[in-house]
Amino acid sequence: MNDDLLTTSDVPPKSGWERGFIEKLAMEALREQRLRRRWGIFFKLSFVILIIGGLYLFSDLGSGDIENLGPHTALIEINGAIESDGGASAQSVIPALNRAFSDVNALGVIMRINSPGGSPVQAGMINDEMLRLRKEYPQKHLYVVVDEMCASGGYYIAAAADKIFVNKASVVGSIGVLMDGFGFTSLMEKAGVERRLMTAGENKGFMDPFSPHSEKQKAFSQAMLNDIHQQFIDVVRKGRGVRLKETPETFSGLFWIGSKAVEMGLADGFGSIDSVARDIVKADVIIDYSQKEGLPERVLKKFGASIGNGAISAVWKGSAPSLR
């Protein structure tokens, strides 16, 4: 056996200063890596802020000055469900209506509606504002042009216009109110599931789908729906006046195609945005006053919602009582 060969056990261990030097190098490399990561996050965030700022600036520059565009027809669009949050909300539609009516170069206002309905509260606020503006600006007329559909809350809004124009195949009407939900009490009994709901107030949980619905609660709900329905009927009668040819089906919740709606007095005639602007308003230049949510607003809203949800999750854990 060769005595000149050294085994692992013959290698002397590293001294203390060597080990300290290696550890120091490793810590320095780790520190530099963390620093690079932080600078990377900073530059990415700065880039995003710069892009959002540029989009805002571009939106402002691209909006132009409507008042310098000369005589025109003002257009306001209501598209989709009428809700408290979105382009068909009172918060979005009412400012657009005010801008259109106050602009001296807007010779008339067209509201294009393509909606299956929605909130009676939002529709009611828009209806009220339409009537107020028509009274304040009697020389400026407001016309509704129906696209595919003008039903329920959509027609609630349309009834406040000077005139309503439809396509022969548009869907119009559905003058009624509904409140829907589900009940799972029988299914729970079959499955042997016990519902444990605690309330203060004997009727606080009457809309809970896992609790029985008493006759008293059904009557209360129906009375509330009837009241809202009567408000809807009053709005239509006031808006349409003698043009409305009432039948037992008019306020039943049924809906009809545009040609039938004209026969029933729910609409005044056939027309499109272009034909109404050209032939009735006498201003074929159409300017859209609709308040639309641009890309910067959508980005900021989503970013803000994410931060808010994260903060709530961090602060509050578990369930909490709610007022609803």
C-alpha positions in Angstrom: 0.0 0.0 0.0 1.4 3.4 -1.0 2.1 5.5 2.2 2.3 8.8 0.1 -1.5 8.8 -0.6 -3.5 11.0 1.8 -7.0 10.1 3.0 -9.8 12.6 3.6 -9.1 12.4 7.3 -5.6 13.5 6.7 -6.8 16.9 5.2 -6.6 19.6 7.9 -10.0 21.4 8.5 -10.4 25.0 7.3 -9.3 27.6 9.8 -11.8 30.0 11.4 -10.8 32.9 9.2 -11.4 30.9 6.0 -14.9 29.8 7.1 -15.7 33.4 8.2 -14.5 34.7 4.8 -16.7 32.3 2.9 -19.8 33.1 5.0 -19.2 36.8 4.4 -19.0 36.3 0.7 -22.3 34.3 0.8 -24.1 37.0 2.8 -22.8 39.7 0.5 -24.1 37.8 -2.6 -27.5 37.3 -0.9 -27.7 41.0 0.0 -26.9 42.0 -3.6 -29.5 39.6 -4.9 -32.2 41.1 -2.6 -31.2 44.6 -3.6 -31.5 43.7 -7.3 -35.0 42.3 -6.7 -36.1 45.4 -4.8 -34.8 47.7 -7.6 -36.6 45.5 -10.2 -39.9 45.8 -8.3 -39.4 49.6 -8.1 -38.7 50.0 -11.8 -41.7 47.8 -12.7 -44.0 49.8 -10.5 -42.7 53.1 -11.8 -43.3 51.8 -15.4 -46.9 50.9 -14.6 -47.5 54.3 -13.0 -46.0 56.0 -16.0 -48.2 54.0 -18.4 -51.4 54.8 -16.4 -50.5 58.5 -16.3 -49.9 58.5 -20.0 -53.3 56.9 -20.6 -55.0 59.6 -18.5 -53.2 62.3 -20.4 -54.1 60.7 -23.7 -57.8 60.4 -22.6 -57.9 64.1 -21.7 -56.3 65.2 -24.9 -58.5 63.0 -27.0 -61.7 64.1 -25.4 -61.7 67.4 -27.2 -63.9 70.4 -26.6 -67.5 69.4 -27.5 -68.7 73.0 -27.3 -66.6 73.9 -30.3 -68.0 71.2 -32.6 -70.9 73.2 -33.8 -74.6 72.3 -34.0 -75.1 68.6 -33.4 -77.3 65.9 -32.0 -76.3 64.7 -28.5 -76.3 60.9 -28.0 -76.5 59.1 -24.6 -76.3 55.3 -24.5 -77.9 53.0 -22.0 -76.6 49.5 -22.7 -77.0 46.4 -20.5 -78.6 45.9 -17.1 -79.5 49.1 -15.1 -77.5 48.8 -11.9 -76.0 51.1 -9.3 -72.5 50.2 -10.6 -71.8 50.5 -14.3 -72.4 52.4 -17.5 -76.2 52.2 -17.1 -76.3 53.6 -13.5 -77.9 56.9 -12.6 -74.4 58.1 -11.5 -73.2 57.6 -15.1 -76.3 58.6 -17.1 -77.4 61.8 -15.2 -74.2 63.7 -15.7 -74.2 62.9 -19.4 -77.8 64.1 -19.6 -76.9 67.4 -17.9 -73.9 68.0 -20.2 -76.1 67.3 -23.3 -79.0 69.6 -22.3 -76.7 72.4 -21.1 -74.7 72.5 -24.4 -76.1 75.2 -26.6 -74.8 73.5 -29.7 -76.8 70.3 -28.9 -80.0 70.8 -30.8 -81.6 67.7 -29.4 -80.9 64.7 -27.3 -81.2 61.0 -28.3 -81.0 58.3 -25.7 -80.3 54.9 -27.2 -81.5 52.1 -25.0 -80.6 48.4 -25.3 -81.5 47.0 -21.8 -83.5 44.1 -20.3 -84.1 46.3 -17.2 -82.7 46.3 -13.7 -83.0 48.4 -10.6 -86.2 50.4 -10.2 -84.3 52.8 -8.0 -81.7 53.6 -10.7 -84.4 53.8 -13.4 -86.5 56.0 -11.3 -83.7 58.5 -10.7 -82.9 58.7 -14.4 -86.6 59.1 -15.2 -86.9 62.0 -12.7 -83.9 63.8 -14.1 -85.1 63.4 -17.7 -88.4 65.1 -16.7 -86.6 67.8 -14.8 -84.3 68.7 -17.7 -87.2 68.7 -20.2 -88.9 71.2 -18.0 -85.8 73.3 -17.6 -84.9 73.2 -21.4 -88.4 73.2 -23.1 -86.9 74.0 -26.5 -84.7 71.0 -26.5 -86.4 67.6 -27.1 -85.4 64.2 -25.8 -86.0 61.2 -27.9 -85.5 57.5 -27.1 -84.3 55.1 -29.8 -84.7 51.5 -28.9 -82.1 49.0 -30.2 -82.7 45.3 -29.6 -84.6 45.6 -26.3 -86.2 48.2 -24.0 -87.8 46.1 -21.3 -88.8 46.6 -17.7 -86.5 49.2 -16.1 -85.4 50.2 -19.6 -88.9 51.2 -20.5 -89.3 52.9 -17.1 -86.6 55.3 -18.4 -87.9 55.5 -21.9 -91.4 56.7 -20.7 -89.9 60.0 -19.7 -88.9 60.9 -23.3 -90.7 63.2 -25.7 -91.0 60.4 -28.2 -89.9 56.7 -28.4 -88.7 55.2 -31.7 -88.2 51.5 -32.2 -87.3 48.9 -34.9 -90.1 46.7 -36.1 -88.4 43.7 -34.3 -87.3 45.5 -31.1 -88.6 44.0 -27.8 -90.5 46.5 -25.8 -92.6 46.4 -22.6 -92.4 44.0 -19.6 -94.0 46.5 -17.4 -93.8 44.5 -14.2 -91.7 43.8 -11.1 -90.2 40.6 -9.8 -88.2 39.4 -6.8 -86.8 35.9 -7.1 -84.9 33.5 -5.0 -84.7 29.8 -4.0 -86.0 27.8 -1.1 -84.1 24.7 0.1 -86.1 23.8 3.3 -87.6 20.5 1.9 -84.2 19.4 0.6 -82.6 20.1 3.9 -85.2 18.0 5.7 -84.6 15.1 3.4 -80.8 15.4 3.8 -81.1 15.7 7.6 -79.5 19.2 7.7 -80.4 21.6 10.5 -80.4 25.3 9.8 -79.0 27.4 12.7 -79.9 31.1 12.0 -79.9 33.6 14.8 -81.7 37.0 14.3 -82.9 39.9 16.3 -86.4 40.7 14.9 -88.9 38.1 13.9 -88.8 38.9 10.2 -85.1 39.7 9.8 -84.3 36.4 8.1 -87.4 36.0 6.0 -85.5 36.1 2.7 -83.1 33.4 3.9 -83.4 30.5 1.3 -82.8 27.9 4.1 -85.6 29.1 6.3 -89.4 28.6 5.9 -91.3 31.4 4.2 -94.6 32.1 6.1 -97.8 33.4 4.5 -97.4 36.6 6.4 -94.0 37.2 4.9 -95.3 36.2 1.4 -98.0 38.8 1.7 -95.5 41.5 2.8 -93.3 40.8 -0.2 -96.2 40.8 -2.6 -97.5 44.1 -1.2 -94.0 45.7 -1.7 -93.9 44.4 -5.3 -97.4 45.8 -5.9 -96.4 49.2 -4.7 -93.4 49.3 -7.0 -95.5 48.0 -9.8 -98.0 50.8 -9.3 -95.2 53.4 -9.4 -94.1 51.9 -12.7 -97.7 52.1 -14.1 -98.0 55.7 -13.0 -94.7 56.6 -14.7 -95.9 55.0 -18.0 -99.3 56.6 -17.8 -97.8 60.0 -17.1 -95.1 59.7 -19.8 -97.3 58.3 -22.6 -100.5 60.2 -21.8 -103.3 59.9 -24.3 -101.0 58.0 -26.7 -101.2 54.9 -24.6 -103.9 52.5 -25.6 -104.4 50.4 -22.4 -105.5 46.8 -22.5 -105.7 44.3 -19.7 -102.3 43.0 -20.8 -100.5 46.4 -20.9 -99.2 46.2 -17.3 -99.1 42.4 -17.0 -95.4 42.1 -17.5 -95.7 40.9 -21.1 -93.5 42.3 -23.9 -94.1 42.9 -27.6 -92.2 43.5 -30.8 -91.7 47.1 -32.0 -94.5 47.0 -34.5 -97.0 45.9 -31.9 -95.6 48.4 -29.4 -96.4 51.2 -31.8 -100.0 50.0 -32.2 -100.4 49.9 -28.4 -99.0 53.4 -27.9 -96.0 52.2 -26.1 -93.9 53.7 -28.9 -94.4 56.5 -31.4 -92.9 55.2 -34.6 -90.0 53.5 -36.3 -86.5 55.1 -36.4 -82.8 54.7 -35.9 -80.3 57.1 -34.3 -79.3 58.4 -37.8 -82.8 58.9 -39.0 -84.0 60.7 -35.9 -81.0 62.9 -35.8 -81.3 63.7 -39.5 -85.1 64.0 -40.0 -86.4 65.1 -36.5 -83.6 66.9 -34.7 -82.3 68.3 -38.1 -78.7 67.8 -37.0 -77.1 64.7 -38.6 -73.8 65.3 -36.8 -74.0 63.0 -33.7 -71.8 63.5 -30.7 -71.7 60.8 -28.0 -72.0 62.3 -24.5 -72.1 58.9 -22.7 -69.9 58.7 -19.7 -67.7 55.7 -20.4 -65.2 54.1 -18.1 -61.8 54.1 -19.8 -58.8 51.8 -19.4 -57.1 53.9 -16.7 -60.3 53.8 -14.6 -60.7 50.1 -15.0 -57.0 49.5 -14.1 -57.2 51.7 -11.0 -60.5 50.3 -9.9 -59.2 46.7 -10.1 -55.9 47.7 -8.4 -57.8 49.5 -5.6 -60.3 46.6 -5.2 -57.4 44.1 -4.8 -55.7 46.3 -2.2 -58.9 46.8 -0.3 -59.8 43.1 -0.3 -56.3 42.3 0.9 -56.5 44.8 3.7 -59.9 43.6 4.9 -58.6 40.0 4.8 -55.6 40.9 6.9 -57.6 42.8 9.5 -60.8 40.7 9.7 -60.8 36.9 10.0 -63.9 34.9 10.2 -67.6 35.7 9.8 -69.4 38.8 11.0 -73.0 39.9 11.5 -74.4 41.9 8.6 -77.3 44.2 7.9 -79.0 43.2 4.7 
